[in-house]
């Protein structure tokens, strides 16, 4: 019984972590909107979620030329799913942040995060009612 509960909550925990990470990335894009040569990034949520749930962390294979070199690997599935956003409109200073796209993505991600929290609250309320026999 507890393993099924753990699995249910693990999925939602991973999803919320991925949403929170994406929110940080988008906020970083917005904060760097005036930074020359800054390249906007975004998280592929579907890829991040499936990678984190599967425990897959794709390795970043670097060529080592000496025995003391460190092998490179992505820190987590969330980091591995971080991609550069396609440039909508070029700018003179090389910055690829489009504030309309960033605001839209920020708002959409916020709503989806809140929806996940509401869903989790509903699960917990349902479990409490089942335990209390209501």
TILUM-586380 format. One record per residue: residue in one letter; y, z, x of N, C-alpha, C in turn. Coordinates in pm, whole numbers, padded with zeros to 5 digits, always signed. Atoms other than C-alpha are relative to their C-alpha. Layout:
// TILUM-586380
aYZXYZXYZX/...
This chain:
// TILUM-586380
x-00120+00000+00083+00000+00000+00000+00126+00000+00087/x-00121-00007-00082+00247+00096+00270+00018-00125+00084/x-00015+00121-00080+00170-00216+00472+00064-00111-00083/x-00064+00100+00087+00269-00431+00173+00148+00029-00017/x-00141-00037+00008+00592-00236+00138+00071-00032+00130/x-00059+00032-00131+00656-00271+00510+00024-00148+00014/x-00016+00145-00009+00601-00646+00490+00116-00047-00086/x-00109+00040+00089+00837-00680+00193+00136+00037+00059/x-00128-00042-00056+01111-00479+00360+00027-00064+00135/x-00019+00067-00129+01054-00641+00699+00065-00136-00020/x-00059+00130+00028+01131-00982+00552+00150+00013-00028/x-00141-00017+00036+01457-00857+00404+00082+00054+00117/x-00069-00050-00118+01547-00669+00721+00032-00114+00097/x-00019+00115-00089+01501-00984+00929+00106-00094-00057/x-00098+00088+00064+01699-01190+00677+00141+00057+00012/x-00133-00062-00013+01988-00942+00678+00049-00003+00144/x-00039+00008-00141+01988-00931+01058+00047-00141+00036/x-00039+00140-00026+02004-01312+01069+00134-00031-00064/x-00129+00021+00067+02290-01316+00816+00112+00070+00076/x-00102-00074-00074+02479-01049+01011+00033-00070+00132/x-00022+00072-00126+02432-01243+01336+00082-00126-00026/x-00076+00123+00033+02556-01563+01170+00145+00037-00030/x-00136-00043+00032+02860-01373+01040+00079+00026+00129/x-00066-00025-00128+02941-01261+01396+00036-00130+00071/x-00025+00129-00066+02912-01617+01527+00117-00071-00068/x-00109+00065+00073+03140-01753+01254+00132+00071+00027/x-00121-00077-00031+03390-01472+01314+00050-00032+00141/x-00039+00038-00136+03388-01561+01684+00067-00138+00001/x-00062+00133+00011+03464-01923+01594+00143+00012-00052/x-00133-00018+00060+03758-01813+01379+00095+00064+00101/x-00085-00070-00098+03888-01579+01650+00042-00093+00114/x-00030+00091-00110+03879-01864+01903+00055-00134-00047/x-00051+00126+00057+04043-02126+01683+00110-00062+00085/x-00108+00051-00083+04335-02158+01926-00034-00003+00149/x+00042+00000-00140+04135-02134+02249-00032-00142+00045/x+00027+00136-00047+04143-02461+02443-00145-00017+00045/x+00137+00039-00037+03803-02629+02491-00109+00091-00056/x+00103-00082+00064+03623-02374+02271-00082-00089-00093/x+00090+00079+00083+03320-02528+02102-00059+00090-00109/x+00050-00078+00114+03233-02399+01753-00152+00000+00000/x+00145-00015+00006+02879-02269+01710-00040+00052-00136/x+00053-00053+00126+02661-02182+01416-00149+00025+00018/x+00141-00035-00003+02317-02040+01349-00071-00080-00109/x+00085+00064+00099+02050-02247+01177-00081+00113-00064/x+00058-00118+00062+01954-01971+00933-00150-00017-00025/x+00142+00023+00030+01623-02126+00828-00085+00009+00127/x+00072-00005-00128+01514-02172+01190-00003+00143+00055/x-00007-00137-00051+01630-01822+01285-00095+00091-00078/x+00085-00085+00083+01447-01661+00993-00147-00027+00028/x+00141+00031-00024+01121-01846+01049-00042+00042+00141/x+00032-00043-00136+01136-01778+01424-00013+00150+00012/x+00004-00146-00007+01208-01408+01378-00120+00056-00075/x+00115-00048+00075+00938-01365+01115-00131-00031+00071/x+00121+00038-00072+00683-01548+01325-00010+00063+00137/x-00001-00062-00132+00777-01352+01634+00011-00102+00112/x-00009+00106-00100+00847-01678+01812+00137+00005+00066/x-00122+00010-00077+01106-01678+02083-00017-00117+00094/x+00018+00116-00086+01130-02025+02227+00054+00026+00140/x-00040-00023-00139+01147-02013+02603+00101-00105+00043/x-00096+00090-00062+01436-02166+02787-00053-00027+00140/x+00066+00029-00127+01251-02333+03069+00101-00047+00103/x-00088+00035-00110+01457-02336+03385-00086-00029+00122/x+00072+00033-00123+01345-02490+03709+00035+00105+00105/x-00022-00096-00107+01300-02230+03977-00037-00065+00132/x+00023+00063-00131+01328-02343+04335-00033+00102+00108/x+00034-00106-00095+01266-02008+04502-00080+00107-00073/x+00088-00101+00060+01017-01728+04443+00079+00114-00066/x-00078-00111+00053+01295-01478+04368+00086-00038-00120/x-00076+00042+00118+01454-01684+04089-00061+00060-00126/x+00045-00053+00127+01432-01537+03741-00029-00116-00094/x+00027+00103+00101+01270-01740+03467+00090+00028-00120/x-00090-00015+00112+01503-01799+03177-00076-00001-00131/x+00056+00002+00135+01415-01720+02819+00106+00048-00096/x-00095-00041+00102+01606-01679+02497-00022+00148-00031/x+00010-00144+00024+01682-01315+02419-00069+00029-00133/x+00064-00019+00129+01567-01350+02058-00005-00133-00074/x+00007+00121+00082+01485-01603+01791+00138-00034-00056/x-00136+00024+00051+01842-01559+01664+00083-00073+00105/x-00072+00068-00107+01988-01656+02001-00050-00142+00018/x+00058+00133-00018+01751-01950+02020+00044-00097-00109/x-00041+00087+00110+01872-02083+01684+00150-00028-00001/x-00144+00022-00011+02237-02081+01794+00026-00140+00052/x-00025+00140-00035+02362-02439+01804+00151-00027-00004/x-00140+00043+00009+02692-02616+01859+00018-00076-00130/x-00030+00066+00127+02853-02733+01538+00054-00141+00028/x-00050+00136-00014+02922-03105+01494+00151-00002-00020/x-00146+00009+00005+03283-03193+01551+00043-00084-00120/x-00050+00071+00118+03460-03289+01229+00118-00090+00037/x-00122+00072-00038+03791-03392+01378+00039+00046+00139/x-00035-00034-00138+03885-03406+01743+00138+00060+00009/x-00132-00056-00024+04175-03209+01880+00039-00030+00144/x-00053+00033-00132+04395-03264+02182-00049+00098+00106/x+00039-00102-00099+04294-02937+02349-00151+00015+00015/x+00144-00005-00013+03918-02996+02307-00069+00105-00085/x+00055-00103+00087+03869-02717+02053-00066-00068-00121/x+00071+00062+00113+03612-02805+01782-00004+00087-00124/x-00001-00089+00117+03686-02521+01537+00082-00062-00111/x-00068+00047+00121+03774-02648+01190+00010+00121-00093/x-00018-00124+00075+03922-02352+01002-00050-00011-00144/x+00050+00015+00137+03832-02493+00659-00152+00016-00003/x+00146-00011-00009+03466-02526+00759-00040+00144+00030/x+00033-00137-00039+03465-02181+00919+00022+00098-00115/x-00026-00089+00115+03625-02008+00619-00106-00018-00107/x+00101+00029+00101+03382-02179+00385-00135+00060+00040/x+00127-00054-00048+03080-02084+00598+00002+00153-00002/x-00013-00146+00000+03210-01726+00632-00016+00055-00141/x+00009-00047+00139+03252-01686+00256-00140-00019-00056/x+00136+00026+00049+02914-01846+00177-00099+00099+00059/x+00090-00095-00064+02734-01627+00428+00021+00141-00053/x-00029-00133+00056+02909-01316+00291-00064+00017-00136/x+00059-00006+00134+02796-01395-00062-00153+00010+00011/x+00145-00004-00016+02438-01457+00054-00045+00135+00057/x+00031-00133-00053+02439-01132+00253+00003+00102-00113/x-00014-00094+00111+02560-00941-00051-00112-00018-00102/x+00110+00027+00092+02297-01109-00270-00130+00061+00053/x+00120-00061-00060+02025-00996-00028+00002+00151-00014/x-00012-00145+00015+02154-00639-00035-00025+00041-00145/x+00021-00029+00142+02162-00645-00416-00148-00012-00035/x+00143+00017+00026+01804-00775-00424-00080+00117+00055/x+00070-00114-00059+01687-00498-00190+00022+00125-00083/x-00027-00116+00086+01860-00238-00405-00083-00005-00127/x+00085+00016+00118+01674-00379-00706-00145+00035+00028/x+00137-00035-00038+01342-00349-00523-00017+00152+00012/x+00008-00145-00018+01413+00012-00430+00007+00071-00134/x-00011-00060+00133+01520+00097-00784-00130-00017-00078/x+00128+00024+00067+01202-00062-00921-00110+00089+00052/x+00101-00090-00057+00988+00139-00679+00024+00144-00043/x-00031-00136+00043+01168+00461-00772-00045+00021-00144/x+00042-00012+00139+01104+00395-01140-00152+00004-00012/x+00146-00001+00002+00738+00322-01073-00055+00134+00046/x+00045-00130-00051+00698+00644-00876+00025+00108-00103/x-00035-00101+00099+00874+00847-01145-00073-00022-00133/x+00074+00029+00122+00663+00681-01417+00088-00039-00118/x-00092+00040+00108+00954+00538-01617-00029-00140-00044/
